[in-house]
Amino acid sequence: GGEGAIEPSFGIYYPFVADHLARQFGGFVLQAEHRFYGKSQPLQGSNPSPEQRISLINTEQAMMDYVRLLSYIQTDLGCSTDRTSPEYCAVITVGGSYPGFLSAMMRVVHSNVVDISYAASAPMKFYD
């Protein structure tokens, strides 16, 4: 996720990944919703100021959300985080536009977590 809420009725944004690649290679598909979009509200129950909201909606925060979520899912699935282990589950990120940027930056910044990224139409000069 990255540019709006993820509506369950819409399904996966990249159906080729879920319908073909994941099935062929036995992959697990996870589509995370970016914080502050849809139901992903990190400050539920409070009335934060615009400054508080802006301080929590940045690329680094979003990537750390994904790192924590991936760690949880890998543990839940019984995946090893040791890349030499037969139980290791590779992580591949996919996205287009801003989610593509996040996909690429996850590989650059968190290469210890993400093995491969695919970024389409990603605004790469967005990151300093």
Order of alpha helices (4+ residues) and beta strands (2+ residues): alpha-alpha-alpha-beta-alpha-beta
